[in-house]
Amino acid sequence: MGAHIAVLSNPFAGKGRGAHAAAVAIARLRHEGLQVRTYAGSSAAQTAELAVQALREEPTALVVVGGDGTLAGILAAVTGQSVPLVLVAAGTGNDLARALHLPRHDPGEAAALALHGRPRAVDVGEVRSELGVRLFLTVAALGFDAKVSDRTNRLRWPRGVLRYYLALVIELLRLRPVAFRMSVDGGTLRDTPGTLIAVGNTQSYGGGMPVCAGAAADDGMLDVVHVRPLTRLRLIRLFPLLLQGRHLSRPEVSHRRARQVTVSAPDLVVYADGERVAAASCTIHLRPGALTVMVPEEGARA
């Protein structure tokens, strides 16, 4: 097919920022003298199909323009492939780009990693449930935070960030302990009631909230954070510490590292990379080093 770079974009990522980021990325690659083939999906399903098509044409690298959700939608196609991935962050949260120290505000520099970056093999999370197998790269959220995401998606009013805040208020008013049952690394399922459980391949979700502070994307381990049942006031007081990554030392928070985690609850909802991936019961583990991403020197050292 000839040596070329494939650019797969989600024009609607980041409330329309994806289209601009793709244009800048393509212009930079062509300025570098590279042959570029472009693919733009108008839906998650079409983007996944285009990823398969792009890889079939054997590019030297696949540049993906979008956010964590865009990448999550094509993970099944790109995981385990020999073609390295270049991420041009154009979403709302961009937590994988944070974890790998990718340029988040310069699409041209991010795209240029196809030429000047270093390959880094990162782990891919896998969630197995009755809904099937879903892959993720950042954090799987179970409990209060997942319910806020779910409520946000179900609300039709208001628009924008106000919808998230309304969902947060509603779930705070409805706050009650989740009757988690959890098994770690094949152990016995134990009653572990709590406010939330976060299972991280990387440390942050929600645009930089380091719920699994210290997690690394290539260590072959999951970071499991459990927050015990809290009152509304105590949960609100915990948030500033969570935003600073200082919550892991609190007595109401436990943190462990594991290779596999099974969690169930009557009202369990699981979100990962911003997408609903499971309900009721799930098992989470890793595919070590299953995805190669081009990163800058800082990201390679990390």
C-alpha positions as CSV (number, residue, x, y, z in Angstrom):
1,M,0.0,0.0,0.0
2,G,3.0,2.3,0.4
3,A,4.4,3.9,3.5
4,H,1.9,6.3,5.0
5,I,0.5,7.6,8.3
6,A,-3.2,7.0,9.0
7,V,-5.2,9.7,10.8
8,L,-8.5,8.6,12.4
9,S,-10.5,11.4,13.8
10,N,-13.7,12.0,15.7
11,P,-14.7,15.5,14.6
12,F,-17.3,15.8,17.4
13,A,-14.8,15.0,20.3
14,G,-14.4,17.7,22.9
15,K,-17.6,19.5,21.8
16,G,-16.2,20.0,18.2
17,R,-12.5,20.5,19.1
18,G,-11.8,17.2,17.3
19,A,-12.2,18.7,13.8
20,H,-9.8,21.6,14.4
21,A,-7.3,19.3,16.1
22,A,-7.4,16.9,13.2
23,A,-6.8,19.7,10.7
24,V,-3.7,20.9,12.7
25,A,-2.4,17.3,13.1
26,I,-2.8,16.5,9.4
27,A,-1.1,19.8,8.3
28,R,1.8,19.1,10.6
29,L,2.4,15.6,9.3
30,R,2.2,16.7,5.7
31,H,4.6,19.6,6.6
32,E,7.0,16.8,7.8
33,G,6.8,15.3,4.3
34,L,4.7,12.3,5.2
35,Q,2.0,10.7,3.1
36,V,-1.2,10.9,5.1
37,R,-4.5,9.0,4.7
38,T,-7.5,10.4,6.6
39,Y,-10.5,8.8,8.1
40,A,-13.3,10.6,9.9
41,G,-16.1,8.8,11.7
42,S,-19.5,10.3,12.3
43,S,-20.5,7.7,15.0
44,A,-18.8,5.4,17.4
45,A,-19.6,2.4,15.2
46,Q,-18.3,4.0,12.0
47,T,-15.1,5.1,13.8
48,A,-14.5,1.5,14.9
49,E,-15.1,0.3,11.3
50,L,-12.7,2.9,10.0
51,A,-10.0,1.8,12.5
52,V,-10.2,-1.7,11.1
53,Q,-10.0,-0.4,7.5
54,A,-7.0,1.9,8.4
55,L,-5.1,-0.9,10.0
56,R,-5.8,-3.2,7.0
57,E,-3.9,-0.8,4.8
58,E,-0.8,-1.2,6.9
59,P,0.2,2.3,8.0
60,T,3.5,2.9,9.8
61,A,1.4,4.6,12.6
62,L,-2.2,5.2,13.4
63,V,-2.9,8.7,14.7
64,V,-6.1,8.9,16.7
65,V,-7.7,12.4,17.2
66,G,-10.2,12.4,20.0
67,G,-10.7,11.8,23.7
68,D,-10.6,8.8,26.0
69,G,-14.1,7.8,24.8
70,T,-13.0,7.8,21.1
71,L,-10.0,5.6,21.9
72,A,-12.1,3.3,24.0
73,G,-14.4,2.7,21.1
74,I,-11.6,1.4,18.9
75,L,-9.6,-0.5,21.5
76,A,-10.9,-3.9,20.3
77,A,-9.5,-3.1,16.9
78,V,-6.1,-1.6,17.9
79,T,-5.2,-3.7,20.9
80,G,-2.5,-6.3,20.1
81,Q,-1.6,-4.8,16.8
82,S,2.0,-4.1,15.7
83,V,1.1,-0.6,14.4
84,P,2.0,2.0,17.0
85,L,-0.8,4.4,18.1
86,V,-0.3,8.2,18.3
87,L,-2.9,10.0,20.4
88,V,-3.9,13.6,19.7
89,A,-5.9,14.6,22.7
90,A,-9.1,16.4,21.7
91,G,-11.6,15.2,24.2
92,T,-13.0,16.6,27.5
93,G,-11.0,14.7,30.0
94,N,-7.9,13.4,28.1
95,D,-6.8,11.4,31.1
96,L,-4.7,8.9,29.1
97,A,-2.8,11.8,27.6
98,R,-2.1,13.1,31.1
99,A,-0.9,9.7,32.2
100,L,1.6,9.4,29.3
101,H,2.7,13.0,29.4
102,L,1.5,13.6,25.8
103,P,1.1,17.2,24.5
104,R,-2.5,18.1,25.3
105,H,-2.7,21.6,24.0
106,D,-0.8,21.3,20.7
107,P,-2.3,18.9,18.2
108,G,0.7,19.4,15.8
109,E,3.2,18.4,18.5
110,A,1.2,15.4,19.5
111,A,0.9,14.2,15.9
112,A,4.6,14.7,15.3
113,L,5.3,11.9,17.9
114,A,4.6,9.6,14.9
115,L,8.0,10.6,13.8
116,H,9.9,11.8,16.9
117,G,8.3,9.8,19.7
118,R,9.3,6.6,21.4
119,P,7.2,3.5,21.6
120,R,5.8,2.6,25.0
121,A,3.9,-0.6,25.6
122,V,0.9,0.1,28.0
123,D,-1.5,-2.2,29.7
124,V,-5.1,-2.5,28.6
125,G,-7.9,-3.1,31.1
126,E,-10.5,-5.7,30.5
127,V,-14.0,-5.7,32.0
128,R,-16.0,-9.0,31.7
129,S,-19.7,-9.1,32.5
130,E,-23.0,-10.2,31.2
131,L,-22.8,-7.3,28.8
132,G,-19.7,-8.9,27.2
133,V,-16.0,-7.9,27.2
134,R,-15.1,-4.2,27.2
135,L,-11.7,-2.7,27.2
136,F,-10.4,0.5,28.9
137,L,-7.2,2.4,29.5
138,T,-7.8,4.7,32.5
139,V,-10.1,4.0,35.4
140,A,-13.1,1.8,35.9
141,A,-15.5,3.5,38.3
142,L,-18.0,1.6,40.4
143,G,-20.4,3.2,42.9
144,F,-21.2,6.9,43.5
145,D,-19.0,8.3,40.7
146,A,-20.4,5.8,38.1
147,K,-24.0,6.7,39.2
148,V,-23.3,10.4,38.6
149,S,-22.0,9.6,35.1
150,D,-25.1,7.4,34.5
151,R,-27.4,10.1,35.7
152,T,-25.7,12.7,33.6
153,N,-26.2,10.5,30.5
154,R,-29.9,10.0,31.3
155,L,-30.8,13.6,31.9
156,R,-32.0,15.6,29.0
157,W,-31.8,19.0,30.6
158,P,-29.9,21.3,31.2
159,R,-27.1,21.2,28.6
160,G,-23.4,21.3,29.1
161,V,-21.6,21.1,32.5
162,L,-24.8,22.1,34.4
163,R,-26.2,18.7,33.5
164,Y,-23.3,17.1,35.4
165,Y,-23.7,19.3,38.4
166,L,-27.4,18.5,38.5
167,A,-26.7,14.8,38.3
168,L,-24.1,15.2,41.2
169,V,-26.7,17.0,43.4
170,I,-29.3,14.3,42.6
171,E,-27.0,11.4,43.5
172,L,-25.8,13.2,46.6
173,L,-29.4,13.4,47.8
174,R,-29.9,9.7,46.9
175,L,-26.6,8.7,48.5
176,R,-26.6,5.4,50.3
177,P,-24.0,2.7,50.8
178,V,-23.5,0.3,47.9
179,A,-23.6,-3.4,49.0
180,F,-20.4,-4.3,47.2
181,R,-19.1,-7.9,47.3
182,M,-15.5,-8.0,46.2
183,S,-12.9,-10.6,45.5
184,V,-9.2,-9.8,44.8
185,D,-6.9,-12.1,42.9
186,G,-9.2,-15.0,43.0
187,G,-9.9,-14.8,46.7
188,T,-13.3,-15.3,48.4
189,L,-16.0,-12.8,47.6
190,R,-16.5,-10.7,50.8
191,D,-19.0,-8.1,51.7
192,T,-17.3,-4.8,51.2
193,P,-20.0,-2.0,51.5
194,G,-18.8,1.4,50.4
195,T,-19.4,4.6,48.6
196,L,-17.3,3.8,45.6
197,I,-14.6,1.5,44.2
198,A,-12.2,2.7,41.6
199,V,-10.0,0.3,39.7
200,G,-7.2,2.1,37.9
201,N,-4.8,1.3,35.1
202,T,-3.8,4.9,35.2
203,Q,-4.3,7.4,38.1
204,S,-7.0,9.8,37.0
205,Y,-10.4,10.2,35.5
206,G,-12.8,13.1,35.0
207,G,-10.1,15.3,33.5
208,G,-7.4,14.9,36.1
209,M,-9.0,13.7,39.3
210,P,-6.3,11.3,40.7
211,V,-8.5,8.8,42.4
212,C,-5.9,6.0,41.9
213,A,-2.9,8.3,42.7
214,G,0.4,6.6,41.8
215,A,-1.1,4.1,39.3
216,A,1.2,3.4,36.3
217,A,0.0,2.3,32.8
218,D,2.7,-0.3,32.2
219,D,3.3,-2.1,35.5
220,G,0.9,-5.0,34.9
221,M,-1.1,-4.2,38.1
222,L,-4.5,-2.6,38.9
223,D,-4.8,0.0,41.6
224,V,-7.9,-0.7,43.6
225,V,-9.3,2.2,45.8
226,H,-12.3,1.5,48.1
227,V,-14.1,4.3,50.0
228,R,-16.2,3.0,52.8
229,P,-19.8,4.2,53.5
230,L,-19.8,8.0,54.0
231,T,-22.4,10.6,54.9
232,R,-23.1,13.3,52.4
233,L,-21.0,15.8,54.5
234,R,-18.0,13.5,54.8
235,L,-18.1,12.7,51.1
236,I,-18.1,16.4,50.3
237,R,-15.2,17.0,52.7
238,L,-13.2,14.2,51.0
239,F,-13.4,15.7,47.6
240,P,-10.7,18.4,48.1
241,L,-8.3,15.7,49.2
242,L,-9.2,13.6,46.2
243,L,-8.6,16.4,43.8
244,Q,-5.1,16.7,45.3
245,G,-4.4,13.0,45.3
246,R,-4.1,13.1,49.1
247,H,-7.1,10.9,50.0
248,L,-5.3,7.5,50.1
249,S,-4.0,8.1,53.6
250,R,-7.5,8.7,55.0
251,P,-8.9,6.0,57.3
252,E,-12.1,5.8,55.2
253,V,-10.1,4.9,52.1
254,S,-8.2,1.7,51.4
255,H,-5.8,1.1,48.5
256,R,-4.3,-2.1,47.2
257,R,-2.7,-3.4,44.1
258,A,-4.0,-6.5,42.3
259,R,-4.0,-8.4,39.0
260,Q,-7.7,-9.2,39.1
261,V,-10.8,-7.9,40.9
262,T,-14.4,-9.2,40.9
263,V,-17.1,-6.9,42.2
264,S,-20.9,-7.3,42.4
265,A,-23.8,-5.4,43.9
266,P,-27.6,-5.3,43.3
267,D,-27.4,-1.8,41.9
268,L,-23.9,-1.9,40.5
269,V,-23.1,0.4,37.5
270,V,-19.6,0.4,36.0
271,Y,-18.1,3.2,33.9
272,A,-14.7,3.2,32.3
273,D,-13.1,5.8,30.0
274,G,-16.4,7.7,30.2
275,E,-18.5,4.8,28.9
276,R,-20.9,2.4,30.6
277,V,-19.2,-1.0,30.4
278,A,-21.0,-3.3,32.9
279,A,-23.7,-3.7,35.5
280,A,-24.6,-6.0,38.4
281,S,-21.4,-7.9,38.4
282,C,-18.0,-7.8,36.6
283,T,-14.4,-9.1,36.7
284,I,-11.6,-6.7,35.8
285,H,-8.1,-7.6,34.9
286,L,-5.3,-6.4,32.6
287,R,-3.8,-7.3,29.2
288,P,-0.2,-6.4,30.0
289,G,1.6,-4.3,27.3
290,A,-1.1,-4.9,24.8
291,L,-1.1,-1.5,23.2
292,T,2.0,0.4,21.9
293,V,1.7,4.2,22.1
294,M,4.2,6.8,20.8
295,V,5.2,9.1,23.7
296,P,7.7,11.9,24.3
297,E,10.9,11.2,26.2
298,E,9.2,12.3,29.5
299,G,6.4,9.8,28.9
300,A,8.9,7.0,28.0
301,R,10.8,7.5,31.3
302,A,7.6,7.6,33.3
